[in-house]
Amino acid sequence: MANQDALNNFAQRSSSKWRRFPEDVLPMHVAEMDFDVAEPILKVLSSMVANSDLGYLGPLPELEPAFAGFAKERWGWEIATGGMKLATDVGIAAVEILRAAAGPGERVMVNSPVYSAFFKWIEEVGMVPYDAPLSLTDSRWELDLEAIERGFADGVKILLFCSPQNPVGTIHSRAELEQLAELAKKYDVLVISDEIHAPLSWGSFTPYLAVSEAARETGVTITSSSKSWNTAGLKAGFLITQSDAVRCKLAKLPEAMNWRASLLGAFSMVSAFSDCVPWLDETVATIQDRLELLRSEVAAKLPKAKLFDMESTYLAWIDLSGYELDRAAAKILGEAKVALVPGEDHSANGDYGQYVRFNVATSEARLVAAVDRIAALLEG
């Protein structure tokens, strides 16, 4: 790793993670890993730049078989050809799907705590979030299928679904997904399944479209290699449909979506799914090690804090309610100089203010330093 700082992490990086806050703040917030990008991706990018190959993105027949091969090997998902469309990124894919499928004022179901950008996407298209929150059983966050059905029965026609669930790290079980798909079919609901974190799973992940015919008749998957291979700045993602019923609902998707994606990002996706699985496996193992380190550090230094069962992602959801903080992340940023994502950002109603999201995909030294700072504030 080049250009290391005192905490064995990158120095002189230019992304938002390193520029959003002053230098005395430890950045543990945005979902970006402090790891080197996989060598095959770097070679593809270097070759394209060296050849001044920086034009518009055109046809990309390499991507569908690359992802299909990865999905079959990783999850046993057999993907029919012809259902893929490129997009600038997962967020843009979600926004365009929402615009195509519904109109301003319509309700979009979410399951909080959930990725904070979901609420921004819903607001961007003039729609309204409808929350069917996850339920907490012991140390696991799960779908509340009864609450979901109440929303569907009340007329909600779109579910913006996070699978695996960011920020809690839950992989929704096949049984849960089967029931969800049956409910979506019964009430004619479109399920937009954001599966961008799926390759970062060490538990048994099931893609929504692989669950059943009911899922294929109700679902569209949005994903990218950008999260799992740490290339978010390259700007490319895609959506997958597997039924005429869903394609009919999405008939108004703009033809220009392909042109709005990045050439470099698109070819980096091909490389990631084709050539960079060993790098991914090593990274997932490292994330698991960092998560165990976090658990150990929190148990020793923040005894009133609680972590939860996780099977995916490098984003730990921490309950700090034992310290009686109303806006935990703001206090920690202001006084401990550690940047975390506020829990309240993961709800439409400002709930979860005593929770924080903590990025463990960093060096051991930086992770320990962040916990030390938080402990000095809350336990000192």
Buried (B, 14 or more C-beta within 10 A) or exposed (E): EEEEBEBEBBEEBEEBBBEEBEEEBBBBBBBBBBBEBBEBBBEBBEEBEEEEEEEEBEEBEBBBBBBBBBBEEBBEBEBEEEBBBBBBBBBBBBBBBBBBBBEEEBBBBBBBBBBBBBBEBBEBBEBEBBBBBBBBEEEBBBBBBEBBBEBBEEEBBBBBBBBBBBBBBBBBBBEBBBBBBBBBBEBEBBBBBBBBBBBBBBEEBBBBBBBBEBBBBBBBBBBBBBBBBBBBEBBBBBBBBBBEBBBEBBEEBEEEBBEBBBBBBBBBBBBBBBBBBEBBEEBBEBBBEBBEBBBEBBEEBBEEBBBBBBBBBBBBBBBBBEBEBEBBBBBBBEEBBBBBBBBBBBBBEEBBBBBBBBBBBBBBBBBBBBBBBBBEBBEE
